[in-house]
Amino acid sequence: MTIKYMNKNQNPTFSMIADYDGDVSKLFEVETDKEIPILATRNLVLFPGIVMPILIGRAASLKLAEKLRDHQEITIGIFCQRNYDIEYPLQDDLFEYGVYAKAVRVLELPGNTSNVSLIVQCLGRCKLKKITKLSPYIMGLVDPAPENIPASDDEVFNTAVDDLRNTAMEYIKMNDDLPDESQFALQNISNNLIVSNLICSNVQFEIEEKYKLLTESNLLDRVFGMLKILHREIQLLELKQNIRSKTREDLDEQQREYFLQQQIKNIKEELGTGEGSPERKELIEQAQEKEWSDEVRKTFVKELDKLDLLNPQGPEYSVQVNYLQTFVSLPWGEYTVDDLNLKRAQRILNRDHYGMEKVKERILEYIAVLSLRGDLKSPIICLYGPPGVGKTSLGKSIAESMGRKYVRISLGGLHDEAEIRGHRRTYIGAMPGRIIKSIQKAGSSNPVFILDEIDKVTQNTHNGDPASALLEVLDPEQNNAFHDNYLDVDYDLSKVMFIATANDLNTIPRPLLDRMEIIEVSGYITEEKIEIAKRHLIPRELDNTGLNTLEKKPSFNKAAIEKIIEQYTRESGVRQLEKQINKAFRKIAFKKELYGTIPYDKITPDKIEGLLGKPPFYRDIYQGNEYAGVVTGLAWTSVGGEILFIETSLSKGKTGKLTLTGNLGEVMKESAVIALEYVKAHIKKLGVDYRVFDQWNIHIHVPEGATPKDGPSAGITIATSIASALTQRKVRKNTAMTGEITLRGKVLPVGGIKEKILAAKRAGITDIVMCKDNKKDIEEIPEVYLKGVEFHYVENIQDVWDFALTDEMVKNPIIFDIEEEKKQA
């Protein structure tokens, strides 16, 4: 027998062949001891008569290889493991049948001292009876397992082996993983026994099938079994080539990856099995739980099928997966059950917020109607008012009172229409709009949805008009089919309770304003702020500063809270008040840690300055009526109502010009001009010579010049101030006024009445003059706000003068001697 080594680049499974010159049957006749060394192999079943290299790496096997290096005459038994992963196999871990073998050569592998290659000559079959030793290498009792070897002239066997040889060569030709030299190896082996066992040992298929062939004692049956396996493998190769022929085209690198994915898909179609990617499986499971309409389900299935056509390594695949995950995570048709207990809802709303009666009444009305009807579109409400009055936090209370989910988005500074409607999926990184994302986050299709700061949405930018995009969201006739560009499927928003908040309605487009139910949330009076501080702010800040853990907790009395409100804050809401309370508690906590005890547990007005420093604000108070031309007006600001003083002075001059100072806006300047023109036109009714305007200049000033002032509501105040200056008559004591004036002297109604009344009460005003048409606003204000103030309703400026100007002259009045002044001129 001679062993021939083939080229090192050839397939390792056909890396050597044996050429036998003598009687091959002698190879299967083994004379040896019953107890022999055992070599356990992994994924390698050997057959009688073949020569095979075995890579040795385990310690016990290396020791056996060292033994065989010097004693090649020793016969060993080679048995394959049932489980590849077992490091120290026992008898039950080895197949029962194996082969006798002798070492031909032990080779050291270059650059690797821990592994060697053992070339063995396989002899006859054997059967493992018992393992007797495990160290230094495995020893076992082995019995021969004779085979039924056909005669050399057996035509059936020889024909079957020829067929096996030809089939194997066809398999090698079709298999790209095997080199053509393997065919040469088969052609040069003349012995039918060796060639059949060589094919069985070297063709790649399942180890269990190889072992089954080895157990066949009849070589003819072994050949037939191997033929059956080869035909199956050839059919699989033909199927693979058929798949390739279907998808063959000129491919670039990206198309090549697609081709491989197409192969996998076609294989799955041919086999009728295969679950696709893990993402697809998860998406299908989630989709089965959804109650979709036919149109929505059809869209989902269509988009899901696209997933199989995409390369998982490409960017389009992740875009498609993200889209489908968004699709199935939306709460299609999923609604929380509304809690329609009216008394419970009222209790929660009153618990969390003080005042706000109009808003609470509207929510309770909706719950009542919903309880009677059973199904109702949610209202779309816009709460507007100054900052810090609780518009945003009210949404949480409404959601809790109805048992709904709560979501909020801030629209302040929003400048891109895609933030509302989403991006189209043609862009990498596209995502749905904030409306759909918030619905996804809520997990239900009927949450309470707060659209915060809707008046601060940027309009008409190069990225579209977000305010116009909100029209579809807030239109009850359209939002049952809201179209998000990313989702590209209509979504029902009709059950969502949208609550928008705003500070100024003038910046909201009229079409958008028309779609919402406007509810004013006015500022709090001092009494309300005191109550809010007691109920909510003080307990919350005690918890925030850790002072609630003390046995004796610090507390404010009513006068101390009022001092903070009047002298340390200037706002309609309570946000700054909360910060000042927190500051006071922080100071107390600091002193507690520094000195070991709190300085005082009862905080009174005299202790406020020690905690908060000198007060930055002082409320304007009524300044009396000792000066001609000084009249008290009422103004509305973003932080509530204020009183302001209109001052008119006269100075000698030849032109009689009008000077306006005090940082006045255009509208207020126009009101001053109109008031002066009216006074000039009706100067006789005041008992003043009209020629006074030729000799005297008029200067109108509104104090606090650093503060911008504008609006028409000071018209009657300016007219009265000019009249008082020209007549030198006193203005009625403790009187304030507000109202717009026309050139004919008609008094027009103005807004912000509640805030102006509160400012007047704080300043000690007892009489307020206003337009007759504002009487309806007074009737809507609770009686507690009106107590201590008397209202005087007028229709024109003459009514104002009749009430406001007294017959009493001021001290040291200016005497207008027109004739004398004319002579001097």
C-alpha positions in Angstrom: 0.0 0.0 0.0 1.3 3.5 -0.8 -0.2 6.8 0.4 -0.3 9.8 -2.0 -0.7 13.4 -0.8 -2.6 15.8 -3.0 -2.0 19.6 -3.4 -2.4 21.6 -0.2 -5.0 23.9 -1.9 -7.3 21.0 -2.6 -10.4 20.1 -0.5 -9.3 18.6 2.8 -11.9 15.9 2.7 -10.1 14.4 -0.3 -6.7 15.4 0.9 -5.1 11.9 0.5 -6.0 8.6 -1.2 -4.7 5.1 -0.7 -3.6 2.8 -3.6 -3.7 -0.8 -2.7 -1.6 -3.4 -4.5 -2.5 -6.5 -2.5 -5.6 -8.2 -1.2 -7.8 -5.5 0.4 -9.7 -8.0 2.5 -6.6 -8.4 4.6 -7.1 -4.9 5.9 -10.3 -6.0 7.6 -8.7 -8.9 9.3 -7.3 -7.4 12.6 -5.5 -9.3 15.2 -5.1 -7.4 18.4 -5.7 -7.4 22.1 -9.3 -7.0 23.3 -8.4 -4.0 25.4 -7.0 -1.2 23.2 -6.6 2.6 23.3 -9.7 4.6 22.2 -9.6 7.8 20.2 -12.8 9.8 20.4 -13.6 12.1 17.4 -16.0 14.9 16.9 -18.2 15.1 13.8 -16.0 12.4 12.1 -17.2 8.9 11.3 -14.5 6.8 9.7 -15.0 3.7 7.4 -12.8 0.7 6.9 -9.9 0.9 4.5 -9.5 4.6 4.2 -6.7 6.9 5.2 -7.6 10.1 7.0 -5.9 12.9 8.9 -7.3 13.7 12.3 -6.7 17.0 14.1 -5.8 16.3 17.8 -6.3 18.9 20.5 -7.6 17.3 23.8 -5.0 16.4 26.4 -5.9 12.7 26.5 -5.8 12.5 22.8 -2.4 14.3 22.6 -1.0 11.8 25.1 -2.2 8.9 22.9 -0.7 10.6 19.8 2.7 10.8 21.6 2.4 7.1 22.4 1.7 6.3 18.7 4.6 8.4 17.5 7.0 5.8 18.7 4.8 2.8 18.6 3.0 2.8 15.2 2.4 -0.9 15.5 -0.3 -0.3 18.2 -3.9 -0.8 17.0 -6.4 1.7 18.3 -10.2 2.0 18.1 -11.7 5.2 16.7 -15.3 6.1 17.8 -17.3 9.2 17.0 -19.0 11.2 19.8 -22.7 11.6 19.8 -22.5 15.2 21.1 -19.9 17.5 19.7 -19.7 19.7 22.9 -18.7 17.0 25.4 -15.1 17.5 26.4 -14.5 14.3 28.4 -16.7 11.6 26.8 -17.7 8.4 28.6 -19.0 5.2 27.1 -22.6 6.5 26.7 -21.3 9.6 24.9 -19.7 7.4 22.1 -21.4 5.6 19.2 -21.3 1.8 19.6 -19.6 1.1 16.3 -16.2 2.4 15.1 -13.1 1.2 13.3 -9.7 -0.3 14.1 -6.9 1.9 12.9 -3.1 2.2 13.0 -1.1 5.4 13.0 0.7 6.2 9.8 2.3 9.5 10.9 2.1 12.1 13.6 2.6 15.6 12.3 3.3 18.8 14.4 1.3 21.7 13.0 3.5 24.8 12.3 3.0 27.7 14.7 0.7 25.7 17.0 2.2 23.5 19.8 -1.1 22.5 21.3 -2.5 20.6 18.3 -1.1 17.8 16.1 -2.3 16.0 13.1 -2.6 12.2 13.3 -2.8 10.4 10.0 -4.4 7.0 10.5 -5.1 3.9 8.3 -8.6 2.6 9.1 -8.9 -1.2 9.3 -12.0 -3.3 10.0 -15.1 -2.4 11.9 -15.3 -2.9 15.7 -17.8 -2.6 18.5 -17.2 -0.9 21.9 -18.1 -3.1 24.9 -16.7 -1.1 27.8 -14.4 1.7 28.7 -11.9 0.5 31.2 -9.6 3.5 31.8 -9.8 7.3 31.2 -6.3 8.3 32.1 -3.8 9.0 30.6 -5.9 8.2 27.6 -9.1 6.2 27.1 -8.8 2.4 27.1 -11.6 0.0 26.3 -12.7 -3.5 25.6 -13.5 -3.9 21.9 -14.9 -6.7 19.8 -14.5 -7.1 16.0 -17.6 -6.4 13.9 -17.0 -8.4 10.7 -18.6 -7.3 7.4 -20.1 -9.2 4.6 -17.6 -8.5 1.8 -19.0 -9.3 -1.7 -16.8 -11.3 -4.1 -14.7 -9.5 -6.6 -16.8 -10.8 -9.4 -20.1 -9.9 -7.9 -21.8 -8.1 -10.8 -24.6 -6.5 -8.7 -22.1 -5.1 -6.2 -19.7 -3.9 -8.9 -22.5 -2.3 -10.9 -23.8 -0.5 -7.8 -20.3 0.8 -7.0 -19.8 2.0 -10.6 -23.2 3.9 -10.2 -22.0 5.2 -6.9 -18.7 6.4 -8.4 -20.5 8.2 -11.3 -23.1 9.7 -9.0 -20.3 11.0 -6.6 -18.5 12.5 -9.6 -21.7 14.2 -10.7 -22.1 15.5 -7.1 -18.6 16.9 -7.1 -19.1 18.6 -10.4 -22.2 20.4 -9.2 -20.9 21.3 -5.8 -18.8 24.5 -6.0 -17.3 23.7 -2.6 -15.4 20.6 -3.9 -12.5 21.0 -6.4 -12.4 19.1 -9.7 -9.3 17.2 -8.4 -11.7 15.2 -6.2 -13.0 13.5 -9.4 -9.4 12.5 -10.2 -9.1 10.9 -6.8 -12.2 8.7 -7.4 -11.1 7.7 -10.9 -7.7 6.5 -9.7 -9.0 4.1 -7.0 -9.6 0.8 -8.6 -10.8 -1.1 -5.6 -14.6 -1.0 -5.2 -14.5 -1.6 -1.5 -12.2 1.3 -0.9 -14.0 3.7 -3.2 -17.4 3.1 -1.7 -16.0 3.6 1.9 -14.1 6.7 0.7 -17.3 8.3 -0.6 -19.2 7.4 2.5 -16.5 9.0 4.7 -15.9 12.2 2.7 -19.3 13.4 1.4 -20.7 16.1 3.8 -24.1 15.1 5.4 -25.5 14.4 8.9 -23.3 12.4 11.3 -26.3 10.2 12.3 -26.7 9.2 8.7 -23.0 8.3 8.4 -23.1 6.2 11.5 -26.2 4.4 10.2 -24.2 3.5 7.0 -21.3 2.3 9.2 -23.6 0.0 11.1 -24.5 -1.8 7.9 -22.6 -5.1 7.9 -23.6 -5.8 4.3 -21.5 -3.6 2.0 -24.1 -3.8 -0.8 -26.7 -2.3 1.5 -24.2 0.4 2.5 -23.7 1.3 -1.2 -27.5 1.5 -1.8 -27.9 3.8 1.3 -25.1 6.0 0.1 -26.7 6.3 -3.4 -29.9 7.4 -1.8 -28.2 10.1 0.1 -26.2 11.3 -2.9 -29.3 11.5 -5.0 -31.0 13.7 -2.3 -28.0 16.0 -2.1 -27.9 16.3 -5.9 -31.6 17.3 -5.9 -30.9 20.0 -3.3 -28.0 21.3 -5.5 -30.3 21.3 -8.5 -32.9 23.3 -6.6 -30.2 25.8 -5.6 -29.1 26.2 -9.2 -32.7 26.6 -10.2 -33.1 29.4 -7.7 -30.0 31.0 -9.0 -31.2 30.8 -12.6 -34.4 32.6 -11.6 -32.6 35.5 -10.0 -29.5 35.8 -12.2 -28.8 39.2 -13.6 -26.0 41.7 -13.7 -25.5 42.5 -10.1 -23.7 45.4 -8.4 -22.6 45.0 -4.8 -26.0 46.0 -3.3 -27.9 43.8 -5.8 -25.7 40.9 -4.8 -26.9 41.2 -1.2 -30.5 41.4 -2.5 -29.8 38.2 -4.5 -28.8 36.3 -1.4 -32.0 37.4 0.4 -34.0 36.3 -2.7 -32.4 32.9 -2.5 -33.5 32.6 1.2 -37.0 33.6 0.3 -37.3 31.2 -2.6 -35.9 28.4 -0.4 -38.6 29.2 2.2 -41.3 29.1 -0.5 -40.1 25.7 -1.8 -39.9 24.2 1.7 -43.2 25.7 2.8 -41.6 26.6 6.1 -39.6 29.5 7.6 -40.9 32.2 9.8 -38.9 35.1 8.4 -36.9 37.5 10.5 -37.5 37.9 14.2 -38.8 41.4 13.6 -41.4 40.0 11.2 -42.5 37.3 13.6 -42.9 39.9 16.4 -44.9 42.3 14.1 -47.3 39.5 13.1 -47.9 38.5 16.7 -48.7 42.1 17.6 -50.9 42.6 14.5 -53.0 39.6 15.5 -54.1 41.4 18.6 -55.3 44.6 16.7 -58.9 45.2 15.7 -58.2 46.9 12.4 -60.5 47.9 9.6 -60.1 46.1 6.3 -58.3 49.1 4.8 -55.8 49.4 7.7 -55.1 45.7 7.8 -54.6 45.6 4.0 -52.0 48.5 4.3 -50.2 46.6 7.0 -49.9 43.4 5.1 -48.7 45.2 2.0 -46.0 47.0 4.0 -45.0 43.8 5.8 -44.5 42.0 2.5 -42.0 44.7 1.4 -39.9 43.8 4.4 -38.9 40.4 2.8 -37.6 42.2 -0.3 -35.2 44.4 1.6 -31.6 43.8 2.6 -31.4 43.7 6.5 -28.1 45.5 6.3 -29.5 48.3 4.2 -30.9 51.6 5.6 -34.3 51.0 3.9 -34.8 47.9 6.1 -34.5 49.8 9.3 -36.8 52.5 8.0 -39.4 49.9 7.1 -39.1 48.1 10.4 -39.5 51.4 12.3 -42.6 52.2 10.3 -44.2 48.8 11.0 -43.4 49.0 14.7 -45.0 52.4 14.8 -48.0 51.0 13.0 -48.6 48.2 15.4 -47.9 50.2 18.5 -50.7 52.7 17.9 -53.8 52.1 19.9 -56.2 51.6 16.9 -59.7 51.5 18.3 -58.5 51.1 21.9 -60.3 53.4 24.4 -60.2 53.7 28.1 -63.6 53.5 29.8 -64.8 57.0 31.0 -65.6 57.4 34.7 -69.0 59.2 34.5 -69.4 59.7 38.2 -70.2 63.4 38.3 -69.7 64.0 42.0 -66.3 62.2 41.9 -65.2 64.4 39.0 -66.3 67.5 40.7 -64.5 66.5 43.9 -61.2 65.9 42.0 -61.4 69.2 40.1 -62.1 71.1 43.3 -59.3 69.3 45.2 -56.6 70.2 42.6 -57.6 73.7 41.6 -59.2 76.6 43.4 -61.5 78.8 41.4 -61.7 78.2 37.6 -65.5 77.7 37.8 -66.2 78.1 34.1 -63.7 75.4 33.1 -64.9 73.0 35.7 -68.5 73.7 34.8 -67.8 72.9 31.1 -66.0 69.6 31.9 -68.9 68.5 34.2 -71.4 69.4 31.5 -69.5 67.2 29.0 -69.5 64.3 31.5 -73.2 64.7 32.2 -74.1 64.7 28.4 -71.8 61.7 27.8 -73.5 59.9 30.6 -77.0 60.5 29.1 -76.1 59.8 25.5 -73.4 57.1 25.9 -71.3 58.4 22.9 -70.1 61.9 22.1 -67.4 63.7 20.3 -64.9 65.2 22.7 -64.9 69.0 23.0 -62.0 71.1 21.7 -61.4 73.7 24.4 -59.0 76.7 24.5 -58.1 78.0 27.9 -56.6 81.5 27.7 -55.4 83.8 30.4 -52.2 85.1 32.0 -49.3 82.8 32.9 -49.2 80.8 36.1 -53.0 80.5 36.7 -53.0 76.7 36.3 -54.1 76.2 32.7 -51.7 73.4 31.9 -52.0 71.5 35.2 -55.7 71.6 34.9 -55.4 69.0 32.1 -54.1 66.4 34.5 -57.0 66.9 36.9 -59.5 66.6 34.0 -57.8 63.3 32.9 -57.9 61.9 36.4 -61.6 63.0 36.9 -62.6 61.1 33.7 -60.3 58.1 34.1 -58.5 59.0 30.9 -54.8 58.9 29.9 -53.0 62.3 29.8 -50.5 63.6 27.2 -49.1 67.0 26.6 -47.0 68.7 23.9 -45.6 72.2 23.9 -46.2 74.1 20.7 -44.1 77.1 21.8 -41.7 78.1 19.0 -43.0 75.3 16.7 -41.9 76.2 13.2 -42.1 73.1 11.1 -45.4 71.7 9.7 -43.9 68.2 9.8 -43.9 68.4 13.6 -47.7 68.1 13.4 -48.3 66.0 10.3 -45.1 63.9 10.3 -42.4 63.4 7.6 -42.8 61.5 4.4 -41.0 58.1 4.5 -38.9 59.1 1.5 -36.5 60.6 3.9 -34.0 58.7 6.0 -34.8 59.4 9.7 -38.5 60.2 8.9 -40.8 59.9 11.9 -44.5 60.5 12.6 -45.7 63.9 13.8 -46.0 64.8 17.5 -49.8 64.2 17.5 -49.4 60.5 16.5 -46.4 60.0 18.7 -48.3 61.3 21.7 -51.2 59.0 20.9 -48.8 56.1 20.7 -47.3 57.2 24.1 -50.7 57.4 25.7 -51.7 53.9 24.7 -55.4 54.8 24.1 -57.3 56.7 21.4 -59.2 59.0 23.8 -56.7 60.7 26.1 -56.9 64.2 27.4 -54.4 66.0 25.1 -52.9 69.3 26.1 -51.7 71.6 23.3 -49.7 74.0 25.4 -48.9 77.5 24.3 -50.9 77.3 21.0 -50.6 81.1 20.7 -46.8 80.8 20.2 -46.8 78.6 17.1 -44.7 80.2 14.3 -46.8 81.0 11.2 -45.9 80.9 7.5 -42.3 79.7 7.6 -40.2 78.1 4.8 -41.1 74.8 6.5 -44.8 75.3 6.0 -47.5 76.7 8.3 -47.8 74.6 11.5 -50.8 76.7 12.6 -52.7 75.7 9.5 -51.7 72.1 10.0 -53.5 72.2 13.4 -56.8 73.0 11.6 -57.3 69.4 10.7 -56.4 68.2 14.2 -58.8 70.6 15.9 -61.7 70.4 13.5 -64.4 68.0 14.8 -65.6 67.4 11.3 -62.2 66.4 10.0 -60.2 64.8 12.8 -62.0 61.5 12.6 -59.7 60.9 9.6 -56.5 62.7 10.5 -53.8 62.0 7.9 -50.2 61.8 9.1 -47.7 61.9 6.3 -45.5 59.2 7.9 -48.3 56.8 8.8 -50.0 57.5 5.4 -53.3 56.0 6.9 -56.2 58.0 8.3 -56.3 57.9 12.1 -59.4 58.7 14.2 -58.8 61.6 16.7 -62.5 62.4 17.3 -62.6 60.8 20.7 -59.5 62.8 21.9 -60.3 65.7 24.3 -58.0 68.5 23.0 -57.4 71.3 25.5 -55.3 74.1 24.1 -53.7 76.8 26.3 -52.8 80.4 25.4 -51.8 83.7 26.9 -53.0 85.9 24.0 -55.7 85.2 21.5 -54.6 87.9 19.2 -51.7 85.8 17.8 -53.9 82.8 17.0 -55.2 82.7 13.4 -58.9 83.3 13.2 -59.7 80.0 11.4 -58.0 78.1 14.2 -59.6 80.2 16.9 -63.0 79.5 15.3 -62.6 75.8 15.8 -62.1 76.0 19.5 -64.4 76.7 22.4 -62.8 79.7 24.1 -62.8 79.8 28.0 -61.1 82.6 29.8 -59.1 81.7 32.9 -58.6 85.0 34.6 -56.0 85.9 37.2 -56.5 85.3 40.9 -57.3 88.0 43.4 -55.3 88.3 46.6 -57.8 86.3 48.6 -57.8 83.5 46.1 -54.0 83.4 46.1 -53.9 83.2 49.9 -56.3 80.2 49.7 -54.2 78.5 47.0 -51.0 79.0 49.0 -52.6 77.4 52.1 -54.1 74.4 50.2 -51.5 73.6 47.7 -48.3 75.7 47.6 -47.2 75.6 51.2 -47.7 71.8 51.7 -45.9 71.2 48.4 -42.9 73.3 49.2 -42.7 71.9 52.7 -42.2 68.5 51.0 -39.8 69.9 48.4 -37.5 71.4 51.1 -37.7 68.4 53.5 -39.3 70.5 56.3 -42.4 68.3 56.4 -40.3 65.7 58.3 -39.9 68.1 61.3 -42.0 67.6 64.3 -42.8 71.3 64.4 -43.4 72.4 60.8 -43.0 76.1 59.9 -46.2 77.9 58.7 -47.3 81.3 57.4 -50.1 83.3 58.9 -52.6 85.0 56.5 -50.9 88.4 56.8 -47.5 87.0 55.9 -48.9 85.4 52.8 -50.6 88.6 51.8 -47.4 90.6 52.2 -45.5 88.2 49.9 -48.3 88.5 47.3 -48.5 92.3 47.5 -44.8 93.2 47.8 -42.8 90.3 46.4 -44.8 89.2 43.4 -46.5 91.0 40.5 -48.4 88.4 38.6 -51.9 87.1 37.8 -51.0 83.5 38.7 -49.2 81.9 41.5 -45.9 80.8 40.0 -43.8 83.6 41.5 -45.6 83.1 44.8 -44.6 79.5 44.9 -41.0 80.5 44.2 -41.0 83.0 47.1 -42.5 80.4 49.5 -39.8 77.9 48.4 -37.1 80.6 49.0 -38.4 81.3 52.5 -38.5 77.6 53.4 -34.9 77.1 52.0 -33.7 79.9 54.3 -35.3 78.2 57.2 -33.8 74.8 56.2 -30.4 76.4 56.0 -30.7 77.9 59.5 -32.0 74.6 60.8 -28.9 72.8 59.5 -26.6 75.6 60.6 -27.9 76.1 64.2 -29.7 72.8 64.8 -33.1 74.4 65.2 -35.5 76.4 63.1 -35.5 80.1 64.1 -39.3 80.2 64.3 -42.2 78.0 63.3 -44.8 80.8 62.9 -43.9 83.2 60.0 -45.4 86.6 60.4 -45.2 89.7 58.2 -42.3 91.2 60.3 -40.2 88.1 59.6 -40.7 88.1 55.8 -37.9 90.6 55.1 -35.5 88.5 57.0 -36.3 85.5 54.8 -36.9 87.2 51.4 -35.0 90.5 51.7 -36.4 93.9 50.9 -39.6 93.9 48.9 -39.1 94.7 45.2 -42.7 95.9 44.5 -45.1 98.4 46.1 -48.7 98.5 45.0 -49.8 101.9 43.7 -52.3 103.5 46.0 -54.7 106.4 45.4 -52.8 109.7 45.7 -55.7 112.1 46.4 -57.2 114.9 44.4 -55.2 117.9 45.5 -53.7 118.6 42.0 -55.5 119.7 38.9 -55.1 117.5 35.9 -54.3 114.3 37.8 -56.8 111.5 37.2 -56.7 107.8 38.2 -57.1 105.3 35.3 -57.4 101.5 35.2 -55.2 99.3 33.0 -55.0 95.6 32.2 -51.6 93.9 32.0 -50.4 90.3 31.5 -49.9 90.0 35.2 -53.3 91.4 36.2 -54.9 94.8 36.6 -53.0 98.0 37.6 -54.0 101.6 38.3 -52.2 104.3 36.4 -52.2 108.1 36.7 -52.7 110.5 33.9 -51.1 113.9 34.5 -51.7 117.0 32.5 -49.8 120.2 33.0 -50.1 123.6 31.3 -47.2 125.9 30.3 -47.2 129.2 28.5 -46.3 129.1 24.9 -47.2 130.8 21.6 -48.0 127.6 19.7 -50.3 125.7 22.0 -48.7 122.4 21.1 -49.4 119.0 22.7 -46.6 116.9 24.2 -47.0 113.2 25.1 -44.5 111.4 27.4 -44.4 108.1 29.4 -43.5 105.5 26.7 -46.9 105.5 25.1 -48.0 103.3 22.2 -49.6 104.5 19.0 -53.1 103.7 20.1 -52.7 105.5 23.4 -51.2 108.5 21.6 -54.3 108.6 19.2 -56.6 108.5 22.3 -54.8 111.6 23.7 -55.2 113.5 20.4 -58.9 112.5 20.2 -59.4 113.6 23.8 -57.8 117.0 23.2 -59.8 117.6 20.0 -63.0 116.8 21.8 -62.1 119.2 24.6 -61.3 122.0 22.1 -64.6 121.4 20.4 -66.5 121.6 23.6 -64.4 124.1 25.5 -67.4 126.4 26.2 -69.1 123.7 28.2 -66.2 123.9 30.6 -66.4 127.6 30.9 -62.9 128.2 29.5 -62.0 130.8 26.8 -61.0 128.9 23.6 -58.1 131.3 23.1 -56.3 129.5 26.0 -55.0 127.0 23.4 -53.2 129.8 21.6 -51.3 130.9 24.7 -50.7 127.7 26.6 -49.0 124.4 25.7 -50.4 121.1 27.0 -48.2 118.3 28.3 -49.7 114.8 29.1 -47.6 112.4 31.0 -48.2 108.8 32.3 -45.7 107.9 35.1 -43.3 105.0 35.0 -41.8 105.9 31.7 -39.7 102.7 31.5 -42.9 100.6 31.2 -44.5 100.6 27.7 -48.2 101.5 27.7 -50.8 101.1 25.0 -54.4 100.6 24.4 -57.6 102.7 24.0 -59.1 102.3 27.5 -57.5 105.5 28.8 -59.5 107.8 26.5 -62.0 109.1 29.1 -59.2 109.4 31.7 -57.1 111.6 29.4 -60.1 113.8 28.5 -61.0 114.3 32.1 -57.4 115.1 33.0 -57.2 117.8 30.3 -60.6 119.2 31.4 -59.4 119.3 35.1 -56.2 121.1 34.1 -58.0 123.7 32.0 -60.7 124.3 34.6 -58.4 123.9 37.7 -61.3 121.9 39.3 -60.7 118.9 41.5 -61.5 115.4 40.4 -63.9 113.4 42.7 -62.1 111.7 45.5 -61.3 107.9 45.4 -62.5 107.7 41.8 -61.0 105.8 38.9 -62.2 105.3 35.3 -61.7 103.3 32.2 -63.2 103.6 28.7 -62.5 104.4 25.1 -63.6 107.8 23.6 -64.7 108.6 20.1 -64.3 112.0 18.4 -68.0 112.6 19.1 -67.4 112.0 22.8 -69.2 108.6 22.9 -67.7 106.2 25.5 -67.0 102.7 24.3 -66.7 99.5 26.4 -63.3 97.9 27.1 -62.0 94.5 28.4 -60.2 93.2 31.5 -62.9 94.5 33.8 -62.4 91.9 36.6 -58.7 92.6 36.8 -59.2 96.3 36.8 -61.7 96.1 39.6 -59.3 94.1 41.7 -56.6 96.7 41.1 -58.9 99.5 42.1 -59.9 97.7 45.3 -56.2 97.2 46.2 -55.5 100.9 45.7 -58.5 102.0 47.9 -60.7 103.2 45.0 -64.4 103.3 46.0 -66.0 104.7 42.7 -65.4 103.4 39.2 -66.6 105.1 36.0 -67.1 102.9 32.9 -69.2 102.5 29.8 -72.8 101.5 30.1 -72.2 98.5 27.9 -69.7 97.1 30.4 -72.6 96.5 32.8 -73.1 93.0 31.5 -69.4 92.2 32.4 -70.0 93.4 36.0 -73.1 91.1 36.3 -71.0 88.0 35.5 -68.4 88.8 38.2 -69.0 87.1 41.6 -70.4 89.5 44.3 -67.3 89.0 46.5 -65.2 90.9 44.0 -67.6 93.8 43.8 -67.9 94.4 47.5 -66.8 97.9 48.5 -66.9 99.4 45.0 -69.7 101.5 43.4 -70.0 101.6 39.6 -71.1 104.6 37.6 -72.1 103.8 34.0 -71.8 106.6 31.4 -72.6 107.0 27.7 -70.5 110.0 26.7 -67.8 112.2 28.1 -70.2 114.8 29.3 -71.6 112.2 31.8 -68.0 111.5 32.9 -67.3 115.2 33.5 -70.7 115.7 35.3 -69.7 113.0 37.8 -66.0 113.2 38.1 -65.3 117.0 38.1 -66.3 118.8 41.3 -67.1 122.5 41.6 -64.2 122.8 44.1 -61.0 124.5 42.8 -57.6 123.3 43.7 -55.3 125.3 45.9 -53.4 128.1 44.1 -55.2 127.6 40.7 -53.8 129.0 37.5 -55.7 132.1 36.4 -56.1 132.5 32.7 -56.2 136.3 31.8 -56.4 135.9 28.1 -56.9 139.6 27.3 -53.8 140.6 29.4 -51.8 137.9 27.9 -52.8 138.9 24.4 -51.7 142.5 25.1 -48.4 141.3 26.4 -48.0 139.2 23.3 
